[in-house]
């Protein structure tokens, strides 16, 4: 398990839009046509806040951006520190090493972050808050493990919505994305309490209950659909053993609505969904599989729609998403190449003219696992 795509591929469209080779991560506009290796990193998150963050209008050249990365260690997590004092080090080994996983461009992740934040299901927060209020208090506050964190958009969204001190443990296997997650993390909770972070680099396929010891909450964003059934089972078992709830957002649902309609919409959608299920990944079946896995461990599971709604105000995101979505469909069914090429041209023209509306359906899942010291 882990960050497989970027919000990354098992997931194309959303994820493929921002995939770039490791030696070009964060290097520019996030080439939406890049169909890099389908197993790798990323999460649908974004770089540091503000327009002048990496890849912003005033950012340095790609090589300079790549050099300004955080030095992380494989075996030892970085020391827990307030976000304002996360150390930044020079070149952690240089870009483009052959053993590095594929990365997502921070520019793409930043582009999608507002749509992700708007889509996530606020209706799941009240039952989550009730559960968290009943957990034993800790001196260091609520410990949150964010799995496949990418550049940290889940923490930027959720931490300011929860009261009390929080310590976020950010998991990803890409040190470049972990750097952005750490330096862009929120500094305070909803009530002004302190928020601190640490990073842990590694493969989440090896997730064990011990890794979640002391956790009060597990989160992930756009992760479930790029996992296998076995990996989802491992995640559910680990959360159940730790007795902590899990908030798992933005899993693709396999449905897309475009207006105006086009005769090829259904065929492109079907090919895209088949692409997501390649190599045993769950794709659109992820939420059902996860709900069953958590329920098997006695958890109470709630699901809620969390669709992207893209109109003229989100034209840049819709364009990038379209390119990745259609590209994945063609990769799955090469016979679609010519008609899909014409389809994409028409859709991009409508998008540029402000005439296209897109709804990309997702589902958020809240699993309230039984506390290890009492009843649920």
C-alpha positions as a Markdown table, in Angstrom:
| # | Residue | x | y | z |
|---|---|---|---|---|
| 1 | Unk | 0.0 | 0.0 | 0.0 |
| 2 | Unk | 1.2 | 3.5 | -0.2 |
| 3 | Unk | 1.2 | 6.4 | -2.6 |
| 4 | Unk | 0.8 | 4.6 | -5.8 |
| 5 | Unk | 0.1 | 7.3 | -8.1 |
| 6 | Unk | -0.3 | 10.7 | -6.9 |
| 7 | Unk | -3.5 | 10.9 | -6.2 |
| 8 | Unk | -1.2 | 8.9 | -8.5 |
| 9 | Unk | -1.1 | 5.2 | -11.4 |
| 10 | Unk | -3.6 | 3.2 | -10.7 |
| 11 | Unk | -5.6 | 6.4 | -10.7 |
| 12 | Unk | -5.3 | 8.3 | -13.9 |
| 13 | Unk | -7.2 | 11.4 | -14.9 |
| 14 | Unk | -6.8 | 13.1 | -11.6 |
| 15 | Unk | -3.5 | 11.4 | -10.9 |
| 16 | Unk | -2.0 | 11.0 | -14.3 |
| 17 | Unk | -2.5 | 14.6 | -14.9 |
| 18 | Unk | 0.3 | 15.4 | -12.5 |
| 19 | Unk | 2.6 | 12.5 | -13.0 |
| 20 | Unk | 6.2 | 13.3 | -14.1 |
| 21 | Unk | 9.4 | 11.3 | -14.0 |
| 22 | Unk | 11.3 | 11.5 | -10.8 |
| 23 | Unk | 14.0 | 13.6 | -12.2 |
| 24 | Unk | 11.4 | 16.3 | -13.2 |
| 25 | Unk | 9.2 | 16.3 | -10.2 |
| 26 | Unk | 8.0 | 19.8 | -9.5 |
| 27 | Unk | 9.8 | 21.0 | -12.5 |
| 28 | Unk | 7.0 | 22.9 | -14.1 |
| 29 | Unk | 3.5 | 22.6 | -15.3 |
| 30 | Unk | 2.8 | 18.9 | -14.5 |
| 31 | Unk | 2.5 | 17.4 | -18.0 |
| 32 | Unk | -1.0 | 15.9 | -18.1 |
| 33 | Unk | 0.0 | 13.5 | -20.8 |
| 34 | Unk | 2.7 | 11.9 | -18.8 |
| 35 | Unk | 1.7 | 8.2 | -18.4 |
| 36 | Unk | 4.6 | 7.3 | -16.2 |
| 37 | Unk | 4.9 | 4.0 | -14.3 |
| 38 | Unk | 1.7 | 3.0 | -12.7 |
| 39 | Unk | 3.1 | 2.2 | -9.3 |
| 40 | Unk | 4.8 | 5.0 | -7.4 |
| 41 | Unk | 3.9 | 7.9 | -5.3 |
| 42 | Unk | 1.9 | 10.7 | -4.6 |
| 43 | Unk | -1.3 | 11.9 | -3.2 |
| 44 | Unk | -3.7 | 14.4 | -4.3 |
| 45 | Unk | -2.2 | 17.2 | -2.3 |
| 46 | Unk | -0.3 | 20.3 | -3.0 |
| 47 | Unk | 2.8 | 22.2 | -2.2 |
| 48 | Unk | 3.4 | 24.9 | 0.4 |
| 49 | Unk | 0.8 | 27.5 | 0.7 |
| 50 | Unk | 0.5 | 30.6 | -1.4 |
| 51 | Unk | 1.3 | 31.6 | -5.0 |
| 52 | Unk | 5.0 | 32.1 | -4.3 |
| 53 | Unk | 5.6 | 28.5 | -3.1 |
| 54 | Unk | 7.4 | 26.0 | -5.3 |
| 55 | Unk | 6.4 | 26.2 | -8.9 |
| 56 | Unk | 4.6 | 29.5 | -8.2 |
| 57 | Unk | 5.1 | 32.5 | -10.4 |
| 58 | Unk | 8.2 | 33.7 | -8.7 |
| 59 | Unk | 9.7 | 30.2 | -8.1 |
| 60 | Unk | 13.3 | 29.4 | -9.1 |
| 61 | Unk | 14.3 | 27.2 | -12.0 |
| 62 | Unk | 13.4 | 23.5 | -11.7 |
| 63 | Unk | 16.9 | 22.4 | -10.7 |
| 64 | Unk | 16.9 | 24.9 | -7.9 |
| 65 | Unk | 13.5 | 23.8 | -6.7 |
| 66 | Unk | 14.6 | 20.2 | -6.7 |
| 67 | Unk | 17.8 | 21.0 | -4.8 |
| 68 | Unk | 15.8 | 22.7 | -2.0 |
| 69 | Unk | 14.5 | 19.5 | -0.5 |
| 70 | Unk | 14.4 | 18.1 | 3.0 |
| 71 | Unk | 17.0 | 15.6 | 4.0 |
| 72 | Unk | 15.0 | 12.6 | 5.3 |
| 73 | Unk | 16.2 | 9.2 | 6.6 |
| 74 | Unk | 14.7 | 5.9 | 5.7 |
| 75 | Unk | 14.9 | 4.2 | 9.1 |
| 76 | Unk | 14.7 | 7.2 | 11.5 |
| 77 | Unk | 11.7 | 9.6 | 11.3 |
| 78 | Unk | 12.5 | 13.3 | 11.5 |
| 79 | Unk | 12.3 | 14.7 | 15.0 |
| 80 | Unk | 8.9 | 16.0 | 15.9 |
| 81 | Unk | 9.1 | 19.8 | 15.6 |
| 82 | Unk | 6.8 | 22.7 | 15.2 |
| 83 | Unk | 6.1 | 23.4 | 11.6 |
| 84 | Unk | 7.7 | 26.8 | 11.7 |
| 85 | Unk | 11.1 | 25.2 | 12.4 |
| 86 | Unk | 11.2 | 22.2 | 10.0 |
| 87 | Unk | 14.9 | 22.1 | 8.9 |
| 88 | Unk | 15.6 | 22.4 | 5.2 |
| 89 | Unk | 18.7 | 20.9 | 3.8 |
| 90 | Unk | 20.6 | 20.9 | 0.5 |
| 91 | Unk | 20.4 | 18.1 | -2.1 |
| 92 | Unk | 19.3 | 14.8 | -0.4 |
| 93 | Unk | 21.1 | 12.7 | -3.0 |
| 94 | Unk | 20.2 | 14.5 | -6.2 |
| 95 | Unk | 17.2 | 14.2 | -8.5 |
| 96 | Unk | 16.5 | 11.4 | -10.9 |
| 97 | Unk | 18.1 | 8.5 | -9.0 |
| 98 | Unk | 16.9 | 5.2 | -10.6 |
| 99 | Unk | 15.6 | 3.8 | -7.3 |
| 100 | Unk | 13.3 | 6.8 | -6.7 |
| 101 | Unk | 9.5 | 6.2 | -7.2 |
| 102 | Unk | 7.6 | 8.3 | -9.8 |
| 103 | Unk | 6.5 | 11.7 | -8.4 |
| 104 | Unk | 3.7 | 14.1 | -8.8 |
| 105 | Unk | 4.4 | 17.7 | -9.8 |
| 106 | Unk | 3.6 | 20.1 | -6.9 |
| 107 | Unk | 2.0 | 22.4 | -9.5 |
| 108 | Unk | -0.6 | 19.8 | -10.3 |
| 109 | Unk | -1.2 | 18.9 | -6.7 |
| 110 | Unk | -1.6 | 22.6 | -5.8 |
| 111 | Unk | -4.1 | 23.0 | -8.7 |
| 112 | Unk | -6.4 | 20.3 | -7.4 |
| 113 | Unk | -6.2 | 21.1 | -3.7 |
| 114 | Unk | -9.0 | 23.7 | -3.6 |
| 115 | Unk | -11.3 | 21.2 | -5.5 |
| 116 | Unk | -10.3 | 18.4 | -3.0 |
| 117 | Unk | -11.0 | 20.7 | 0.0 |
| 118 | Unk | -14.4 | 21.7 | -1.4 |
| 119 | Unk | -15.4 | 18.1 | -2.1 |
| 120 | Unk | -14.5 | 16.4 | 1.1 |
| 121 | Unk | -17.6 | 15.5 | 3.2 |
| 122 | Unk | -18.0 | 17.8 | 6.2 |
| 123 | Unk | -21.0 | 15.6 | 7.2 |
| 124 | Unk | -18.5 | 13.0 | 8.5 |
| 125 | Unk | -16.7 | 15.5 | 10.8 |
| 126 | Unk | -19.3 | 15.6 | 13.6 |
| 127 | Unk | -19.3 | 11.8 | 14.2 |
| 128 | Unk | -15.5 | 11.9 | 14.0 |
| 129 | Unk | -15.4 | 14.7 | 16.6 |
| 130 | Unk | -17.7 | 12.8 | 18.9 |
| 131 | Unk | -15.4 | 9.8 | 18.7 |
| 132 | Unk | -12.3 | 11.8 | 19.2 |
| 133 | Unk | -13.8 | 13.5 | 22.3 |
| 134 | Unk | -14.3 | 10.2 | 23.9 |
| 135 | Unk | -10.7 | 9.0 | 23.4 |
| 136 | Unk | -8.3 | 9.1 | 26.4 |
| 137 | Unk | -6.4 | 12.5 | 26.4 |
| 138 | Unk | -2.7 | 12.6 | 25.7 |
| 139 | Unk | -0.2 | 15.2 | 26.9 |
| 140 | Unk | 0.9 | 15.8 | 23.3 |
| 141 | Unk | -2.6 | 15.9 | 22.0 |
| 142 | Unk | -4.3 | 14.0 | 19.2 |
| 143 | Unk | -1.8 | 11.9 | 17.2 |
| 144 | Unk | -2.9 | 11.6 | 13.5 |
| 145 | Unk | -1.2 | 9.3 | 11.0 |
| 146 | Unk | -1.7 | 10.6 | 7.4 |
| 147 | Unk | -1.0 | 7.7 | 5.0 |
| 148 | Unk | 0.3 | 8.5 | 1.6 |
| 149 | Unk | 0.3 | 12.1 | 2.5 |
| 150 | Unk | 1.8 | 13.5 | -0.7 |
| 151 | Unk | 2.4 | 17.2 | 0.0 |
| 152 | Unk | 0.0 | 17.3 | 2.9 |
| 153 | Unk | -3.3 | 18.7 | 1.7 |
| 154 | Unk | -5.3 | 16.4 | 4.0 |
| 155 | Unk | -3.6 | 18.0 | 7.1 |
| 156 | Unk | -4.0 | 21.5 | 5.7 |
| 157 | Unk | -7.8 | 20.8 | 5.4 |
| 158 | Unk | -8.5 | 18.8 | 8.5 |
| 159 | Unk | -6.2 | 20.1 | 11.3 |
| 160 | Unk | -7.8 | 23.6 | 11.3 |
| 161 | Unk | -11.2 | 21.9 | 11.6 |
| 162 | Unk | -10.4 | 20.0 | 14.8 |
| 163 | Unk | -9.9 | 21.5 | 18.3 |
| 164 | Unk | -7.0 | 20.7 | 20.5 |
| 165 | Unk | -3.3 | 20.1 | 20.2 |
| 166 | Unk | -2.4 | 17.7 | 17.3 |
| 167 | Unk | 0.7 | 15.9 | 16.2 |
| 168 | Unk | 0.6 | 14.7 | 12.6 |
| 169 | Unk | 2.8 | 11.8 | 11.5 |
| 170 | Unk | 3.1 | 12.1 | 7.7 |
| 171 | Unk | 3.8 | 8.9 | 5.8 |
| 172 | Unk | 5.0 | 8.8 | 2.2 |
| 173 | Unk | 7.8 | 7.1 | 0.2 |
| 174 | Unk | 8.8 | 10.2 | -1.7 |
| 175 | Unk | 11.1 | 12.5 | 0.3 |
| 176 | Unk | 10.4 | 15.4 | -2.1 |
| 177 | Unk | 6.7 | 15.3 | -1.4 |
| 178 | Unk | 7.4 | 14.8 | 2.3 |
| 179 | Unk | 9.4 | 18.0 | 2.3 |
| 180 | Unk | 6.5 | 20.0 | 1.0 |
| 181 | Unk | 4.1 | 18.3 | 3.4 |
| 182 | Unk | 6.2 | 19.3 | 6.4 |
| 183 | Unk | 6.9 | 22.9 | 5.5 |
| 184 | Unk | 3.3 | 23.5 | 4.3 |
| 185 | Unk | 1.7 | 22.0 | 7.3 |
| 186 | Unk | -0.8 | 24.0 | 9.4 |
| 187 | Unk | 0.5 | 25.5 | 12.6 |
| 188 | Unk | -2.6 | 25.7 | 14.7 |
| 189 | Unk | -5.9 | 23.9 | 15.3 |
| 190 | Unk | -9.4 | 25.3 | 15.2 |
| 191 | Unk | -9.1 | 26.6 | 18.8 |
| 192 | Unk | -5.5 | 27.9 | 18.3 |
| 193 | Unk | -3.8 | 24.9 | 19.9 |
| 194 | Unk | -0.4 | 23.9 | 18.5 |
| 195 | Unk | 0.0 | 21.5 | 15.6 |
| 196 | Unk | 3.3 | 19.7 | 15.1 |
| 197 | Unk | 4.5 | 17.3 | 12.4 |
| 198 | Unk | 7.0 | 14.6 | 11.8 |
| 199 | Unk | 7.7 | 12.7 | 8.6 |
| 200 | Unk | 8.2 | 9.0 | 8.0 |
| 201 | Unk | 9.4 | 7.7 | 4.7 |
| 202 | Unk | 8.6 | 4.1 | 3.7 |
| 203 | Unk | 6.4 | 1.7 | 1.9 |
| 204 | Unk | 2.9 | 1.5 | 3.5 |
| 205 | Unk | 2.5 | -2.0 | 2.2 |
| 206 | Unk | 4.4 | -2.9 | 5.3 |
| 207 | Unk | 2.0 | -1.1 | 7.6 |
| 208 | Unk | 1.5 | -2.9 | 10.9 |
| 209 | Unk | -0.5 | -2.2 | 14.1 |
| 210 | Unk | 2.8 | -1.3 | 15.8 |
| 211 | Unk | 3.3 | 1.5 | 13.3 |
| 212 | Unk | 0.0 | 3.1 | 14.5 |
| 213 | Unk | 0.8 | 2.7 | 18.2 |
| 214 | Unk | -0.7 | 5.6 | 20.1 |
| 215 | Unk | -2.6 | 6.9 | 17.1 |
| 216 | Unk | -5.9 | 8.7 | 17.7 |
| 217 | Unk | -6.8 | 9.0 | 14.0 |
| 218 | Unk | -5.7 | 7.6 | 10.7 |
| 219 | Unk | -6.3 | 9.7 | 7.5 |
| 220 | Unk | -5.7 | 9.3 | 3.8 |
| 221 | Unk | -6.8 | 11.2 | 0.7 |
| 222 | Unk | -7.3 | 9.6 | -2.8 |
| 223 | Unk | -5.5 | 6.5 | -1.6 |
| 224 | Unk | -8.0 | 3.6 | -1.4 |
| 225 | Unk | -8.6 | 3.2 | -5.1 |
| 226 | Unk | -4.9 | 2.6 | -5.8 |
| 227 | Unk | -4.7 | -0.2 | -3.3 |
| 228 | Unk | -5.3 | -3.9 | -3.7 |
| 229 | Unk | -7.9 | -5.7 | -1.7 |
| 230 | Unk | -5.1 | -7.3 | 0.4 |
| 231 | Unk | -3.6 | -3.8 | 1.1 |
| 232 | Unk | -7.0 | -2.5 | 2.2 |
| 233 | Unk | -7.4 | -5.5 | 4.4 |
| 234 | Unk | -4.0 | -4.8 | 6.0 |
| 235 | Unk | -5.0 | -1.1 | 6.6 |
| 236 | Unk | -8.3 | -2.1 | 8.2 |
| 237 | Unk | -6.6 | -4.7 | 10.4 |
| 238 | Unk | -4.0 | -2.2 | 11.5 |
| 239 | Unk | -6.6 | 0.5 | 12.4 |
| 240 | Unk | -8.7 | -2.0 | 14.2 |
| 241 | Unk | -5.8 | -3.3 | 16.2 |
| 242 | Unk | -4.9 | 0.3 | 17.2 |
| 243 | Unk | -8.5 | 1.1 | 18.0 |
| 244 | Unk | -8.5 | 4.3 | 16.1 |
| 245 | Unk | -11.0 | 5.8 | 13.6 |
| 246 | Unk | -10.0 | 6.2 | 10.0 |
| 247 | Unk | -11.1 | 9.1 | 7.7 |
| 248 | Unk | -10.4 | 8.1 | 4.1 |
| 249 | Unk | -11.4 | 10.7 | 1.6 |
| 250 | Unk | -11.8 | 11.2 | -2.1 |
| 251 | Unk | -11.9 | 7.6 | -3.4 |
| 252 | Unk | -13.0 | 7.6 | -7.0 |
| 253 | Unk | -16.5 | 6.2 | -7.5 |
| 254 | Unk | -16.3 | 5.4 | -11.2 |
| 255 | Unk | -18.9 | 7.9 | -12.3 |
| 256 | Unk | -18.4 | 11.1 | -14.2 |
| 257 | Unk | -21.0 | 13.6 | -15.5 |
| 258 | Unk | -20.1 | 16.0 | -18.3 |
| 259 | Unk | -22.4 | 18.7 | -19.7 |
| 260 | Unk | -23.2 | 19.1 | -22.5 |
| 261 | Unk | -23.3 | 15.3 | -23.0 |
| 262 | Unk | -21.3 | 13.6 | -25.8 |
| 263 | Unk | -21.8 | 10.1 | -27.4 |
| 264 | Unk | -18.4 | 9.0 | -26.3 |
| 265 | Unk | -18.8 | 9.9 | -22.6 |
| 266 | Unk | -19.9 | 6.4 | -21.5 |
| 267 | Unk | -17.2 | 4.6 | -23.5 |
| 268 | Unk | -14.4 | 6.8 | -22.2 |
| 269 | Unk | -15.7 | 6.4 | -18.6 |
| 270 | Unk | -15.8 | 2.6 | -19.0 |
| 271 | Unk | -12.3 | 2.4 | -20.4 |
| 272 | Unk | -11.0 | 4.7 | -17.6 |
| 273 | Unk | -12.6 | 2.5 | -14.9 |
| 274 | Unk | -11.0 | -0.6 | -16.5 |
| 275 | Unk | -7.7 | 1.2 | -16.5 |
| 276 | Unk | -8.0 | 1.8 | -12.7 |
| 277 | Unk | -8.5 | -1.9 | -12.1 |
| 278 | Unk | -5.3 | -2.9 | -13.8 |
| 279 | Unk | -2.7 | -5.0 | -11.9 |
| 280 | Unk | -5.3 | -5.9 | -9.3 |
| 281 | Unk | -6.0 | -2.4 | -8.0 |
| 282 | Unk | -9.4 | -1.7 | -6.6 |
| 283 | Unk | -10.2 | 1.5 | -8.5 |
| 284 | Unk | -13.9 | 2.3 | -8.3 |
| 285 | Unk | -14.5 | -0.8 | -6.1 |
| 286 | Unk | -12.3 | 0.6 | -3.3 |
| 287 | Unk | -14.9 | 2.0 | -1.0 |
| 288 | Unk | -17.1 | -1.1 | -1.0 |
| 289 | Unk | -14.0 | -3.3 | -0.4 |
| 290 | Unk | -12.8 | -1.0 | 2.4 |
| 291 | Unk | -16.3 | -0.8 | 4.1 |
| 292 | Unk | -16.5 | -4.6 | 4.1 |
| 293 | Unk | -12.9 | -4.9 | 5.5 |
| 294 | Unk | -13.5 | -2.4 | 8.3 |
| 295 | Unk | -16.9 | -3.9 | 9.1 |
| 296 | Unk | -15.4 | -7.3 | 9.4 |
| 297 | Unk | -13.3 | -5.9 | 12.3 |
| 298 | Unk | -16.3 | -4.6 | 14.1 |
| 299 | Unk | -16.1 | -1.0 | 12.9 |
| 300 | Unk | -19.0 | 1.2 | 12.3 |
| 301 | Unk | -18.7 | 2.5 | 8.7 |
| 302 | Unk | -20.2 | 5.6 | 7.2 |
| 303 | Unk | -19.8 | 6.8 | 3.6 |
| 304 | Unk | -20.7 | 10.1 | 2.0 |
| 305 | Unk | -20.4 | 11.5 | -1.5 |
| 306 | Unk | -17.5 | 13.9 | -2.1 |
| 307 | Unk | -17.7 | 15.0 | -5.8 |
| 308 | Unk | -15.5 | 17.5 | -7.6 |
| 309 | Unk | -17.8 | 20.1 | -9.3 |
| 310 | Unk | -15.8 | 21.8 | -12.0 |
| 311 | Unk | -17.1 | 24.8 | -14.0 |
| 312 | Unk | -15.6 | 27.9 | -15.7 |
| 313 | Unk | -13.9 | 28.9 | -12.4 |
| 314 | Unk | -12.0 | 25.6 | -12.4 |
| 315 | Unk | -11.2 | 25.5 | -16.1 |
| 316 | Unk | -7.4 | 24.9 | -15.6 |
| 317 | Unk | -8.1 | 21.9 | -13.4 |
| 318 | Unk | -10.8 | 20.5 | -15.7 |
| 319 | Unk | -8.4 | 20.8 | -18.6 |
| 320 | Unk | -5.6 | 18.9 | -16.9 |
| 321 | Unk | -8.1 | 16.3 | -15.6 |
| 322 | Unk | -9.6 | 15.8 | -19.1 |
| 323 | Unk | -6.2 | 15.1 | -20.6 |
| 324 | Unk | -5.3 | 12.5 | -18.0 |
| 325 | Unk | -8.8 | 10.9 | -18.0 |
| 326 | Unk | -8.9 | 10.5 | -21.8 |
| 327 | Unk | -5.2 | 9.5 | -21.9 |
| 328 | Unk | -5.9 | 6.6 | -19.4 |
| 329 | Unk | -8.8 | 5.5 | -21.4 |
| 330 | Unk | -6.8 | 5.3 | -24.6 |
| 331 | Unk | -4.0 | 3.5 | -22.8 |
| 332 | Unk | -6.5 | 0.9 | -21.8 |
| 333 | Unk | -8.2 | 0.7 | -25.2 |
| 334 | Unk | -5.8 | 1.8 | -28.0 |
| 335 | Unk | -8.5 | 1.4 | -30.6 |
| 336 | Unk | -10.1 | 4.6 | -29.0 |
| 337 | Unk | -7.1 | 6.7 | -30.0 |
| 338 | Unk | -8.5 | 8.5 | -33.0 |
| 339 | Unk | -12.1 | 9.1 | -31.8 |
| 340 | Unk | -10.8 | 10.0 | -28.3 |
| 341 | Unk | -8.4 | 12.5 | -29.9 |
| 342 | Unk | -11.3 | 14.3 | -31.5 |
| 343 | Unk | -13.3 | 14.0 | -28.4 |
| 344 | Unk | -10.6 | 15.6 | -26.3 |
| 345 | Unk | -10.2 | 18.5 | -28.7 |
| 346 | Unk | -14.0 | 19.2 | -28.5 |
| 347 | Unk | -14.0 | 18.9 | -24.8 |
| 348 | Unk | -11.0 | 21.2 | -24.4 |
| 349 | Unk | -12.5 | 23.8 | -26.7 |
| 350 | Unk | -15.7 | 23.8 | -24.6 |
| 351 | Unk | -13.7 | 24.1 | -21.5 |
| 352 | Unk | -11.8 | 27.1 | -22.8 |
| 353 | Unk | -15.0 | 28.7 | -23.8 |
| 354 | Unk | -16.5 | 28.3 | -20.4 |
| 355 | Unk | -19.2 | 25.9 | -21.7 |
| 356 | Unk | -18.2 | 22.7 | -20.0 |
| 357 | Unk | -19.4 | 21.4 | -16.6 |
| 358 | Unk | -17.8 | 18.3 | -15.0 |
| 359 | Unk | -18.8 | 16.3 | -11.9 |
| 360 | Unk | -16.2 | 13.7 | -10.9 |
| 361 | Unk | -17.8 | 11.5 | -8.3 |
| 362 | Unk | -15.8 | 10.4 | -5.2 |
| 363 | Unk | -16.8 | 8.9 | -1.9 |
| 364 | Unk | -15.4 | 9.6 | 1.6 |
| 365 | Unk | -15.4 | 6.9 | 4.2 |
| 366 | Unk | -15.3 | 7.2 | 8.0 |
| 367 | Unk | -14.6 | 3.9 | 9.9 |
| 368 | Unk | -15.1 | 4.1 | 13.6 |
| 369 | Unk | -13.1 | 1.2 | 14.9 |
| 370 | Unk | -13.8 | -0.2 | 18.4 |
| 371 | Unk | -11.5 | 1.5 | 20.9 |
| 372 | Unk | -9.1 | -1.0 | 22.3 |
| 373 | Unk | -9.9 | -0.1 | 25.8 |
| 374 | Unk | -13.7 | -0.1 | 25.6 |
| 375 | Unk | -16.8 | -0.3 | 23.5 |
| 376 | Unk | -17.5 | 1.7 | 20.3 |
